[in-house]
Amino acid sequence: MRFTFRQLEYFRSTAELGSFSAAASQLFVSATAVTSAISDLEEVLGTQLFVRRKSHGVTLTPSGQHLLNDARQLLLNAEEMERSMHSRDGILHGPIVVGCYSTLAPTVLPALISGFEALHPKVILNVAEGSNDELLPMMDVGKLDVLITYRINLPPGLAEAELLHTAVHALLPANHPLAGEAAVWLRDLQDEPLIMLDLPPSGRHALDMLHGVGIRPRIRHSTRNFELVRSMVARGLGYSLLVQRPWIEHSYEGLPLITRPILPDIHRETVVMVWPEHIQCNPRLQALIDFARRTVKLSQAWPVS
């Protein structure tokens, strides 16, 4: 083999960060060392990997993009080989980076982290939370090992494990005229203001659901903040349609909230754990997936069978 793992590491960092200087800073080496290593790699492989643009960083050539996918996998395999030498005592070692959709994070992650780390104290769980638009690209470039989210508008190429089923519900202020009903028909809310959670894919999903039953909602406020949605509804500013349902039935201000199933009863959702299907799960990631499948449903207030 005429190239080195170090050259591949320098190449990967440059590709992901977009410049030699940024890669050098991340790797704690000089920019000259990075450019020299990549030039040597290009010479060995007989192809140009980057288009250099003065003052504008670098962009991958088609050959570079192809190599990046292979380099990530090869470096990952090498890292796993090293860790496996520490795991021959039957104890799992090493990091896992878990992404989680923001509204799920407060009820999914604490129990998952504490329970799994108690079983596997040598595994280090790191977490990132956000929208799917933020987290899926992170997983694409290897910054996340796995993502916990809803099975809504997910791209192809992902393997998955189902964690639980849940349902969309209407969130109402306590004094709402429909608060005494066992369930709420969507048509009965069509003239009222909507407080929309606009954290992708939630906002688009709610609008598609309403449009599907012929409702064009009047959006009064739109926010990415789940608790702000709940607080505005509690203040009587409108209703909302949400999937995640906390144990507590009041807002941050202590004002009561009412949750009701919606009719027609067709809006079921599935919480899944996903990862790139071309990635073979290492033992500690597989252990986390198995643990999540057994336990995540138990930490949720209102799972649906």
Secondary structure, DSSP 8 states (H G I E B T S, - for coil): --S-HHHHHHHHHHHHHSSHHHHHHHHTS-HHHHHHHHHHHHHHHTS--EEE-TTS-EEE-HHHHHHHHHHHHHHHHHHHHHHHTT-TTS---EEEEEEEETTTHHHHHHHHHHHHHHH-TTEEEEEEEE-HHHHHHHHHTTS-SEEEEESSS--SSEEEEEEEEEE-EEEEETT-TTTTSSSEEGGGGTTSEEEEE-STTHHHHHHHHHHHTT---EEEEEES-HHHHHHHHHTTS-BEEES---S--B-TTS-BEEEEEEESS--EEEEEEEEETTS---HHHHHHHHHHHHHGGGG-SS-B-
